[in-house]
Amino acid sequence: MIRERMYKERKANIAAFRGCGFQCCYCAFKNTLKRSKCKQDQDFIPHSHLEVLSKRPPTTKHGEFVTIGMNGDISFASETAMNAIIHYCWLWAKHTFLLQSKNPAFFHEYKFPENVIIGTTMESNRTEFHDSDYWSYDFISAAPNVNKRFDAMYELTSKKVITIEPILDFDIDIFLNAIIDLKPEWVWVGYDSNPKRNLLPEPSLTKTQELIKRLEDAGISVRQKLIRKAWWEK
């Protein structure tokens, strides 16, 4: 088993935006804000905390980055908040920042400096899972389905990364080719950290390992996170 924290290349998270409305059944971010003194944090209501942008970000070396708004989904941010965040990235041009959302079409409205990487989550290429209680992706998350995310990411000209986590069952050739077409800087792959609670429609370990190998054979850098047998495998 390989287990990594959220992103080992991350130097820090600047929590300028918090909360989300996508209600993913596997969400791990809600609990991180429960002890906050901010009531909106506790309730995971989308809102900004632009006061944190007064702080200097940590230095990033090659391959490292600072995330902004990882305590939620930044696509719920207002135009004012996003402009402030982008200005912050321009101000610290020698630092690398990662902005990530399950609604990457949101990023089309803005121009980003070269030190910003845009990321999204692609759990699978499928929107239906017939052998699972979650037979439709709509039961897992209210985020735009993966096909819309692929289309939106394909149109972006910024540097891109993909997070396949928590990985869901997939059609290997379709999924593989779609990811390759996006030309990501790298791809993270990992399983759900709470499998007994969520019982997601997971692929077998062998299938996931084949996807990783074929991505690497295609020249895609793969960074492995929690890699284990599917919850249903003995």
C-alpha positions as CSV (number, residue, x, y, z in Angstrom):
1,M,0.0,0.0,0.0
2,I,1.2,3.5,-0.9
3,R,-0.2,6.3,1.2
4,E,0.6,10.0,0.7
5,R,-0.9,13.1,2.3
6,M,-3.1,15.4,0.2
7,Y,-0.3,16.6,-2.1
8,K,3.3,16.1,-0.9
9,E,4.6,18.7,-3.3
10,R,2.4,21.4,-1.7
11,K,4.2,23.9,0.5
12,A,1.1,25.5,2.0
13,N,-2.6,26.2,1.4
14,I,-3.8,29.8,1.4
15,A,-7.4,29.5,2.6
16,A,-8.6,32.6,0.7
17,F,-11.8,30.7,-0.2
18,R,-13.6,28.1,1.8
19,G,-16.7,25.9,1.4
20,C,-18.4,24.1,-1.4
21,G,-21.9,23.4,-2.8
22,F,-21.1,20.2,-4.7
23,Q,-21.9,17.9,-1.7
24,C,-19.6,15.1,-2.7
25,C,-20.4,12.0,-0.6
26,Y,-16.7,11.4,0.0
27,C,-15.7,15.0,0.9
28,A,-12.8,15.1,3.3
29,F,-12.6,18.9,3.6
30,K,-15.7,19.6,5.7
31,N,-14.1,18.2,8.8
32,T,-11.0,20.4,8.4
33,L,-13.1,23.5,9.1
34,K,-15.3,22.2,12.0
35,R,-13.1,23.7,14.6
36,S,-12.9,27.1,13.0
37,K,-14.4,30.1,14.8
38,C,-16.1,31.2,11.6
39,K,-19.7,29.9,11.4
40,Q,-19.6,29.8,7.6
41,D,-16.5,27.6,7.8
42,Q,-18.2,25.2,10.2
43,D,-21.2,24.9,7.9
44,F,-19.0,24.7,4.8
45,I,-20.8,27.5,3.2
46,P,-18.9,29.0,0.2
47,H,-17.3,32.3,1.2
48,S,-14.0,34.1,1.0
49,H,-11.4,35.2,3.5
50,L,-9.3,37.6,1.5
51,E,-7.5,38.9,4.5
52,V,-5.2,35.9,4.3
53,L,-3.8,37.3,1.0
54,S,-1.8,39.8,3.1
55,K,0.6,37.0,4.0
56,R,3.7,36.2,2.0
57,P,3.5,32.7,0.4
58,P,6.3,30.2,1.1
59,T,9.0,29.8,-1.5
60,T,8.4,27.1,-4.1
61,K,11.1,25.1,-5.8
62,H,10.8,23.2,-9.1
63,G,7.8,20.8,-8.9
64,E,6.4,22.5,-5.7
65,F,3.4,24.7,-5.4
66,V,1.1,26.6,-3.1
67,T,-2.6,25.9,-3.3
68,I,-5.2,28.6,-2.9
69,G,-8.7,27.8,-1.7
70,M,-8.2,24.1,-1.2
71,N,-10.6,24.2,1.8
72,G,-13.5,24.0,-0.7
73,D,-14.2,24.6,-4.4
74,I,-13.0,27.9,-5.7
75,S,-15.6,27.9,-8.6
76,F,-18.1,29.3,-6.0
77,A,-15.9,32.4,-5.5
78,S,-17.3,35.8,-6.5
79,E,-15.6,37.8,-9.3
80,T,-14.2,40.2,-6.7
81,A,-12.6,37.3,-4.8
82,M,-11.2,35.7,-7.9
83,N,-9.7,39.0,-9.1
84,A,-8.0,39.4,-5.7
85,I,-6.7,35.9,-5.8
86,I,-5.3,36.3,-9.4
87,H,-3.7,39.6,-8.4
88,Y,-2.0,37.8,-5.5
89,C,-0.6,35.3,-8.0
90,W,0.6,38.1,-10.2
91,L,2.2,39.8,-7.2
92,W,4.2,36.7,-6.2
93,A,5.2,35.8,-9.8
94,K,8.3,33.8,-8.6
95,H,6.0,31.4,-6.7
96,T,4.0,28.6,-8.3
97,F,0.3,28.3,-7.4
98,L,-2.3,25.6,-8.0
99,L,-6.0,26.5,-8.4
100,Q,-8.3,23.5,-8.6
101,S,-12.0,23.0,-9.2
102,K,-14.6,20.4,-10.2
103,N,-16.1,23.0,-12.4
104,P,-13.1,24.0,-14.6
105,A,-15.4,25.9,-17.0
106,F,-15.3,28.6,-14.3
107,F,-11.7,29.3,-15.2
108,H,-12.6,30.4,-18.7
109,E,-13.7,33.7,-17.4
110,Y,-10.3,34.7,-16.2
111,K,-6.7,35.3,-17.4
112,F,-4.0,33.6,-15.3
113,P,-0.3,34.4,-15.0
114,E,2.2,31.7,-16.1
115,N,2.9,30.8,-12.5
116,V,-0.6,29.4,-12.0
117,I,-1.5,25.7,-12.7
118,I,-5.1,24.8,-13.2
119,G,-6.3,21.5,-11.8
120,T,-9.5,19.4,-11.7
121,T,-10.6,16.1,-10.4
122,M,-11.4,13.3,-12.8
123,E,-12.6,10.3,-10.8
124,S,-13.5,8.3,-13.9
125,N,-14.7,8.6,-17.5
126,R,-18.1,7.1,-16.5
127,T,-21.2,8.8,-15.4
128,E,-23.1,5.6,-14.6
129,F,-22.0,2.6,-12.5
130,H,-24.6,-0.2,-13.0
131,D,-23.1,-2.6,-10.5
132,S,-23.1,-0.1,-7.6
133,D,-25.6,1.5,-5.3
134,Y,-24.2,4.7,-6.8
135,W,-25.5,3.7,-10.2
136,S,-25.3,7.4,-11.4
137,Y,-22.5,9.9,-10.7
138,D,-25.3,12.3,-9.5
139,F,-25.6,10.2,-6.4
140,I,-21.9,10.8,-5.7
141,S,-21.6,14.5,-6.4
142,A,-23.5,17.5,-7.7
143,A,-20.4,18.7,-9.6
144,P,-20.5,18.9,-13.4
145,N,-20.0,15.4,-14.8
146,V,-16.7,14.3,-16.0
147,N,-17.4,14.8,-19.7
148,K,-18.1,18.5,-19.1
149,R,-14.9,18.7,-17.0
150,F,-12.8,17.1,-19.8
151,D,-14.3,19.6,-22.4
152,A,-13.6,22.6,-20.2
153,M,-10.0,21.5,-19.3
154,Y,-9.3,20.8,-23.0
155,E,-10.1,24.5,-23.9
156,L,-7.8,25.9,-21.2
157,T,-4.3,27.2,-22.3
158,S,-2.8,27.3,-18.8
159,K,-0.6,24.5,-17.4
160,K,-2.9,21.7,-16.2
161,V,-2.9,18.8,-13.7
162,I,-5.4,16.1,-13.1
163,T,-6.4,14.4,-9.8
164,I,-7.9,10.9,-10.2
165,E,-9.0,10.7,-6.6
166,P,-11.0,9.0,-5.3
167,I,-10.6,6.7,-8.3
168,L,-13.9,5.2,-9.6
169,D,-14.3,2.4,-12.0
170,F,-13.5,3.4,-15.6
171,D,-13.2,2.3,-19.2
172,I,-9.4,2.1,-19.6
173,D,-9.0,3.1,-23.2
174,I,-11.5,5.9,-23.1
175,F,-10.1,7.3,-19.8
176,L,-6.5,6.9,-20.9
177,N,-6.9,8.7,-24.2
178,A,-8.9,11.5,-22.7
179,I,-6.2,12.2,-20.1
180,I,-3.4,12.0,-22.7
181,D,-5.3,14.5,-24.9
182,L,-5.3,17.1,-22.1
183,K,-1.5,17.0,-21.9
184,P,-1.3,17.5,-18.1
185,E,1.9,18.4,-16.4
186,W,1.3,15.4,-14.1
187,V,-1.5,13.2,-12.8
188,W,-2.3,12.1,-9.2
189,V,-3.9,8.8,-8.7
190,G,-5.4,7.5,-5.4
191,Y,-8.2,5.6,-3.8
192,D,-10.8,6.8,-1.3
193,S,-9.4,7.2,2.2
194,N,-12.7,6.1,3.8
195,P,-13.7,3.0,1.8
196,K,-15.8,1.3,4.5
197,R,-17.9,4.4,5.0
198,N,-18.4,5.4,1.3
199,L,-18.4,2.0,-0.5
200,L,-17.7,3.8,-3.8
201,P,-17.7,1.9,-7.2
202,E,-14.0,1.3,-7.2
203,P,-11.8,-0.4,-9.8
204,S,-9.7,-3.4,-8.9
205,L,-6.1,-2.7,-7.9
206,T,-4.9,-4.5,-11.0
207,K,-6.9,-2.3,-13.3
208,T,-5.6,0.9,-11.6
209,Q,-2.1,-0.3,-11.9
210,E,-2.6,-0.9,-15.6
211,L,-3.9,2.6,-16.0
212,I,-0.9,4.0,-14.2
213,K,1.5,2.0,-16.3
214,R,-0.1,3.0,-19.6
215,L,-0.1,6.7,-18.6
216,E,3.6,6.5,-17.8
217,D,4.2,4.6,-21.0
218,A,2.5,7.5,-22.8
219,G,5.0,10.0,-21.2
220,I,2.6,11.2,-18.5
221,S,4.1,11.8,-15.0
222,V,2.0,9.9,-12.5
223,R,2.2,10.6,-8.7
224,Q,0.7,7.9,-6.6
225,K,-1.2,8.6,-3.5
226,L,-3.3,6.0,-1.5
227,I,-3.0,2.9,-3.7
228,R,-4.7,-0.3,-2.3
229,K,-7.0,-3.1,-3.2
230,A,-10.6,-2.0,-3.9
231,W,-12.8,-2.4,-0.8
232,W,-14.6,-5.3,-2.4
233,E,-11.4,-7.2,-3.2
234,K,-10.3,-9.9,-0.7
